[in-house]
Amino acid sequence: MGNVYAELGQLDDALQHYSRAIEEFERTLGTSHHPLLAIFTNMAVVLYERGVCSISIHYYNRAQTAYEQHQGRYNCLWIVDTIRNIGYILNEGTDNENPNEYYNKALSYTPKIEDLESAMEDY
């Protein structure tokens, strides 16, 4: 439901639904269940759109940590995208941290992406 509100531009309602979804998933399934990772990312996007960059980065960091715990081949792309998004926010000048640290970390996943491409060729 949060995605619908976000698409309609009703960001406060979207955040409210994402918050409820996070609470429910964490209560019933734990803190790193796969659907929860997408909600963390969606929450971060909406927070960024609202200009709440530090909290947006917090949710991107939660998503990144959870994605890394799963270590699945397909999570690599999500990790790279999440880390890159943190760098993008920092590059906007909203924080004193250096975005290059995040861009370099995203680049460090390159060999894993090559493994992913190789695995996909087998299908």
MDAnalysis code that builds the backbone (N, CA, C; Angstrom):
import MDAnalysis as mda
import numpy as np

u = mda.Universe.empty(369, n_residues=123, atom_resindex=np.repeat(np.arange(123), 3), trajectory=True)
u.add_TopologyAttr("name", ["N", "CA", "C"] * 123)
u.add_TopologyAttr("resid", np.arange(1, 124))
u.add_TopologyAttr("resname", ["MET", "GLY", "ASN", "VAL", "TYR", "ALA", "GLU", "LEU", "GLY", "GLN", "LEU", "ASP", "ASP", "ALA", "LEU", "GLN", "HIS", "TYR", "SER", "ARG", "ALA", "ILE", "GLU", "GLU", "PHE", "GLU", "ARG", "THR", "LEU", "GLY", "THR", "SER", "HIS", "HIS", "PRO", "LEU", "LEU", "ALA", "ILE", "PHE", "THR", "ASN", "MET", "ALA", "VAL", "VAL", "LEU", "TYR", "GLU", "ARG", "GLY", "VAL", "CYS", "SER", "ILE", "SER", "ILE", "HIS", "TYR", "TYR", "ASN", "ARG", "ALA", "GLN", "THR", "ALA", "TYR", "GLU", "GLN", "HIS", "GLN", "GLY", "ARG", "TYR", "ASN", "CYS", "LEU", "TRP", "ILE", "VAL", "ASP", "THR", "ILE", "ARG", "ASN", "ILE", "GLY", "TYR", "ILE", "LEU", "ASN", "GLU", "GLY", "THR", "ASP", "ASN", "GLU", "ASN", "PRO", "ASN", "GLU", "TYR", "TYR", "ASN", "LYS", "ALA", "LEU", "SER", "TYR", "THR", "PRO", "LYS", "ILE", "GLU", "ASP", "LEU", "GLU", "SER", "ALA", "MET", "GLU", "ASP", "TYR"])
u.atoms.positions = np.array([
    [0.821, -1.181, 0.000],
    [0.000, 0.000, 0.000],
    [0.873, 1.257, 0.000],
    [2.034, 1.162, 0.676],
    [2.947, 2.302, 0.704],
    [3.393, 2.710, -0.686],
    [3.612, 1.724, -1.553],
    [4.032, 2.033, -2.919],
    [2.962, 2.801, -3.681],
    [1.701, 2.455, -3.453],
    [0.597, 3.151, -4.123],
    [0.586, 4.615, -3.694],
    [0.680, 4.837, -2.383],
    [0.696, 6.217, -1.898],
    [1.911, 6.981, -2.419],
    [3.045, 6.317, -2.483],
    [4.252, 6.978, -3.001],
    [4.054, 7.379, -4.459],
    [3.479, 6.488, -5.256],
    [3.222, 6.791, -6.666],
    [2.250, 7.951, -6.828],
    [1.314, 8.074, -5.904],
    [0.343, 9.166, -5.943],
    [0.902, 10.471, -5.381],
    [2.138, 10.406, -4.878],
    [2.750, 11.596, -4.311],
    [2.319, 11.887, -2.885],
    [1.621, 10.970, -2.277],
    [1.170, 11.114, -0.893],
    [2.224, 10.494, 0.028],
    [3.328, 11.212, 0.170],
    [4.515, 10.661, 0.817],
    [4.315, 10.396, 2.309],
    [3.579, 11.248, 2.999],
    [3.333, 11.004, 4.427],
    [2.573, 9.699, 4.638],
    [1.565, 9.470, 3.795],
    [0.810, 8.221, 3.890],
    [1.690, 7.023, 3.536],
    [2.538, 7.191, 2.544],
    [3.454, 6.115, 2.165],
    [4.364, 5.762, 3.333],
    [4.947, 6.778, 3.964],
    [5.844, 6.533, 5.103],
    [5.114, 5.829, 6.239],
    [3.886, 6.216, 6.464],
    [3.088, 5.600, 7.523],
    [2.885, 4.107, 7.241],
    [2.559, 3.772, 5.991],
    [2.346, 2.367, 5.631],
    [3.654, 1.582, 5.655],
    [4.739, 2.185, 5.180],
    [6.030, 1.497, 5.251],
    [6.416, 1.233, 6.699],
    [6.198, 2.204, 7.577],
    [6.542, 2.025, 8.995],
    [5.752, 0.875, 9.610],
    [4.467, 0.828, 9.312],
    [3.645, -0.269, 9.829],
    [4.107, -1.618, 9.274],
    [4.439, -1.630, 7.989],
    [4.895, -2.887, 7.376],
    [6.208, -3.349, 8.011],
    [7.114, -2.413, 8.247],
    [8.386, -2.768, 8.880],
    [8.137, -3.348, 10.266],
    [7.309, -2.689, 11.044],
    [7.000, -3.183, 12.395],
    [6.426, -4.591, 12.346],
    [5.500, -4.819, 11.431],
    [4.846, -6.128, 11.344],
    [5.817, -7.217, 10.891],
    [6.613, -6.928, 9.864],
    [7.596, -7.915, 9.400],
    [8.610, -8.230, 10.487],
    [9.131, -7.195, 11.147],
    [10.130, -7.436, 12.186],
    [9.537, -8.231, 13.349],
    [8.299, -7.946, 13.683],
    [7.650, -8.651, 14.783],
    [7.429, -10.124, 14.437],
    [7.032, -10.394, 13.201],
    [6.660, -11.762, 12.837],
    [7.776, -12.568, 12.177],
    [8.647, -11.913, 11.419],
    [9.640, -12.656, 10.630],
    [11.096, -12.324, 10.946],
    [11.340, -11.304, 11.746],
    [12.711, -10.916, 12.049],
    [13.138, -9.702, 11.242],
    [14.397, -9.325, 11.387],
    [14.870, -8.055, 10.827],
    [15.497, -8.161, 9.444],
    [15.642, -9.355, 8.891],
    [16.290, -9.434, 7.579],
    [15.525, -10.324, 6.601],
    [14.223, -10.442, 6.786],
    [13.421, -11.211, 5.837],
    [13.378, -10.468, 4.504],
    [13.443, -11.198, 3.398],
    [13.634, -10.582, 2.082],
    [12.629, -9.472, 1.728],
    [11.323, -9.649, 1.925],
    [10.411, -8.539, 1.586],
    [10.698, -7.276, 2.401],
    [11.205, -7.445, 3.601],
    [11.524, -6.306, 4.446],
    [12.638, -5.460, 3.827],
    [13.535, -6.093, 3.111],
    [14.646, -5.371, 2.492],
    [14.135, -4.367, 1.464],
    [13.144, -4.764, 0.699],
    [12.559, -3.852, -0.284],
    [11.836, -2.700, 0.407],
    [11.203, -2.981, 1.536],
    [10.506, -1.919, 2.265],
    [11.512, -0.916, 2.814],
    [12.652, -1.393, 3.326],
    [13.711, -0.474, 3.777],
    [14.113, 0.464, 2.636],
    [14.305, -0.114, 1.460],
    [14.714, 0.679, 0.303],
    [13.629, 1.672, -0.097],
    [12.389, 1.216, -0.144],
    [11.285, 2.113, -0.492],
    [11.166, 3.254, 0.511],
    [11.331, 2.936, 1.793],
    [11.273, 3.950, 2.847],
    [12.389, 4.972, 2.627],
    [13.580, 4.495, 2.301],
    [14.717, 5.392, 2.066],
    [14.453, 6.328, 0.894],
    [13.870, 5.811, -0.173],
    [13.570, 6.633, -1.352],
    [12.592, 7.748, -0.991],
    [11.520, 7.404, -0.289],
    [10.509, 8.406, 0.067],
    [11.097, 9.438, 1.032],
    [11.878, 8.988, 1.983],
    [12.511, 9.930, 2.914],
    [13.435, 10.889, 2.171],
    [14.176, 10.361, 1.199],
    [15.048, 11.224, 0.390],
    [14.210, 12.260, -0.362],
    [13.100, 11.810, -0.948],
    [12.231, 12.731, -1.685],
    [11.663, 13.817, -0.773],
    [11.491, 13.499, 0.483],
    [10.997, 14.484, 1.456],
    [12.114, 15.350, 2.002],
    [13.371, 15.042, 1.649],
    [14.496, 15.848, 2.108],
    [15.043, 15.453, 3.468],
    [14.663, 14.275, 3.946],
    [15.132, 13.785, 5.236],
    [16.291, 12.820, 4.966],
    [17.400, 13.376, 4.544],
    [18.496, 12.566, 4.012],
    [19.167, 11.680, 5.057],
    [19.368, 12.168, 6.258],
    [20.072, 11.357, 7.253],
    [19.266, 10.106, 7.612],
    [17.960, 10.233, 7.699],
    [17.138, 9.055, 7.996],
    [17.035, 8.157, 6.762],
    [17.039, 8.760, 5.588],
    [17.063, 7.982, 4.356],
    [18.307, 7.092, 4.326],
    [19.450, 7.681, 4.649],
    [20.704, 6.920, 4.687],
    [20.610, 5.799, 5.726],
    [19.982, 6.076, 6.844],
    [19.791, 5.046, 7.885],
    [19.067, 3.827, 7.306],
    [17.990, 4.059, 6.568],
    [17.244, 2.936, 5.998],
    [18.016, 2.252, 4.867],
    [18.761, 3.015, 4.083],
    [19.628, 2.374, 3.078],
    [20.673, 1.498, 3.765],
    [21.227, 1.965, 4.871],
    [22.204, 1.159, 5.615],
    [21.572, -0.110, 6.170],
    [20.340, -0.013, 6.660],
    [19.640, -1.211, 7.145],
    [19.431, -2.204, 6.004],
    [19.048, -1.688, 4.844],
    [18.853, -2.561, 3.687],
    [20.163, -3.214, 3.282],
    [21.230, -2.413, 3.225],
    [22.537, -2.948, 2.826],
    [22.977, -4.056, 3.774],
    [22.870, -3.835, 5.068],
    [23.271, -4.841, 6.053],
    [22.472, -6.123, 5.877],
    [21.177, -5.990, 5.703],
    [20.332, -7.172, 5.543],
    [20.628, -7.896, 4.227],
    [20.834, -7.147, 3.135],
    [21.182, -7.781, 1.859],
    [22.479, -8.563, 1.992],
    [23.464, -7.981, 2.669],
    [24.751, -8.657, 2.820],
    [24.627, -9.921, 3.656],
    [23.699, -9.963, 4.593],
    [23.486, -11.164, 5.403],
    [22.959, -12.312, 4.556],
    [22.203, -12.001, 3.523],
    [21.624, -13.049, 2.692],
    [22.626, -13.632, 1.702],
    [23.586, -12.859, 1.253],
    [24.671, -13.316, 0.379],
    [24.223, -14.122, -0.833],
    [23.017, -13.932, -1.288],
    [22.585, -14.615, -2.502],
    [23.184, -13.948, -3.727],
    [23.290, -14.676, -4.781],
    [23.875, -14.123, -6.007],
    [23.128, -12.884, -6.477],
    [21.813, -12.905, -6.389],
    [21.023, -11.802, -6.916],
    [20.997, -10.594, -5.978],
    [21.382, -10.788, -4.717],
    [21.439, -9.673, -3.781],
    [22.575, -8.728, -4.099],
    [23.579, -9.185, -4.825],
    [24.731, -8.352, -5.148],
    [24.302, -7.070, -5.861],
    [23.407, -7.181, -6.799],
    [22.948, -5.996, -7.524],
    [22.220, -5.028, -6.607],
    [21.428, -5.568, -5.674],
    [20.718, -4.720, -4.720],
    [21.705, -4.012, -3.802],
    [22.749, -4.726, -3.371],
    [23.755, -4.131, -2.488],
    [24.445, -2.976, -3.206],
    [24.871, -3.199, -4.435],
    [25.555, -2.159, -5.207],
    [24.649, -0.943, -5.367],
    [23.395, -1.158, -5.705],
    [22.460, -0.057, -5.893],
    [22.239, 0.702, -4.583],
    [22.120, -0.019, -3.493],
    [21.899, 0.605, -2.189],
    [23.103, 1.451, -1.786],
    [24.298, 0.907, -1.930],
    [25.512, 1.641, -1.574],
    [25.673, 2.863, -2.480],
    [25.394, 2.699, -3.755],
    [25.490, 3.826, -4.692],
    [24.511, 4.932, -4.312],
    [23.313, 4.549, -3.887],
    [22.323, 5.553, -3.488],
    [22.787, 6.351, -2.280],
    [23.443, 5.696, -1.331],
    [23.993, 6.420, -0.179],
    [25.027, 7.428, -0.667],
    [25.904, 6.991, -1.561],
    [26.902, 7.902, -2.130],
    [26.250, 9.075, -2.837],
    [25.179, 8.809, -3.560],
    [24.473, 9.869, -4.276],
    [23.938, 10.916, -3.306],
    [23.312, 10.463, -2.227],
    [22.772, 11.394, -1.232],
    [23.899, 12.222, -0.624],
    [24.992, 11.573, -0.291],
    [26.124, 12.295, 0.293],
    [26.730, 13.270, -0.715],
    [26.734, 12.894, -1.972],
    [27.268, 13.755, -3.018],
    [26.430, 15.025, -3.198],
    [25.156, 14.933, -2.822],
    [24.272, 16.095, -2.906],
    [24.669, 17.168, -1.893],
    [25.590, 16.830, -1.000],
    [26.064, 17.808, -0.034],
    [25.205, 17.919, 1.198],
    [24.437, 16.870, 1.482],
    [23.545, 16.920, 2.629],
    [24.202, 16.413, 3.904],
    [25.417, 15.949, 3.819],
    [26.096, 15.400, 4.981],
    [27.582, 15.691, 4.847],
    [28.317, 15.541, 5.932],
    [29.750, 15.805, 5.898],
    [30.568, 14.590, 5.494],
    [29.926, 13.444, 5.313],
    [30.663, 12.251, 4.917],
    [31.076, 12.341, 3.451],
    [32.116, 11.592, 3.124],
    [32.647, 11.578, 1.776],
    [31.914, 10.514, 0.944],
    [31.274, 10.902, -0.146],
    [30.550, 9.915, -0.957],
    [31.472, 8.919, -1.646],
    [32.745, 9.288, -1.862],
    [33.659, 8.393, -2.573],
    [33.847, 7.063, -1.855],
    [33.768, 7.080, -0.545],
    [33.879, 5.831, 0.217],
    [32.789, 4.849, -0.215],
    [31.588, 5.363, -0.423],
    [30.469, 4.509, -0.817],
    [30.574, 4.098, -2.280],
    [30.989, 5.020, -3.146],
    [31.167, 4.667, -4.553],
    [32.242, 3.588, -4.705],
    [33.343, 3.724, -3.972],
    [34.403, 2.714, -4.040],
    [33.935, 1.373, -3.495],
    [33.142, 1.414, -2.429],
    [32.611, 0.168, -1.885],
    [31.699, -0.508, -2.906],
    [30.873, 0.275, -3.587],
    [30.002, -0.294, -4.625],
    [30.842, -0.933, -5.726],
    [31.920, -0.273, -6.112],
    [32.796, -0.817, -7.150],
    [33.480, -2.106, -6.704],
    [33.684, -2.262, -5.405],
    [34.354, -3.472, -4.911],
    [33.521, -4.724, -5.152],
    [32.247, -4.569, -5.460],
    [31.384, -5.716, -5.741],
    [31.462, -6.152, -7.192],
    [32.260, -5.491, -8.016],
    [32.336, -5.802, -9.442],
    [32.621, -7.273, -9.727],
    [33.588, -7.910, -9.065],
    [33.809, -9.338, -9.364],
    [32.574, -10.183, -9.070],
    [31.814, -9.824, -8.067],
    [30.611, -10.580, -7.762],
    [29.581, -10.420, -8.872],
    [29.529, -9.246, -9.469],
    [28.611, -9.042, -10.584],
    [29.037, -9.903, -11.765],
    [30.336, -10.008, -12.007],
    [30.811, -10.872, -13.089],
    [30.415, -12.317, -12.826],
    [30.485, -12.758, -11.560],
    [30.042, -14.107, -11.222],
    [28.568, -14.256, -11.522],
    [27.800, -13.234, -11.250],
    [26.360, -13.261, -11.510],
    [26.090, -13.397, -13.001],
    [26.800, -12.613, -13.809],
    [26.609, -12.702, -15.257],
    [26.963, -14.085, -15.765],
    [28.025, -14.650, -15.239],
    [28.439, -16.001, -15.627],
    [27.356, -17.019, -15.237],
    [26.811, -16.860, -14.050],
    [25.770, -17.787, -13.601],
    [24.526, -17.672, -14.471],
    [24.215, -16.452, -14.902],
    [23.015, -16.251, -15.708],
    [23.181, -16.876, -17.092],
    [24.407, -16.928, -17.583],
    [24.652, -17.535, -18.901],
    [24.327, -19.041, -18.874],
    [24.408, -19.653, -17.676],
    [24.128, -21.080, -17.556],
    [22.653, -21.402, -17.703],
    [21.799, -20.388, -17.589],
    [20.353, -20.638, -17.644],
    [19.822, -20.628, -19.049],
])
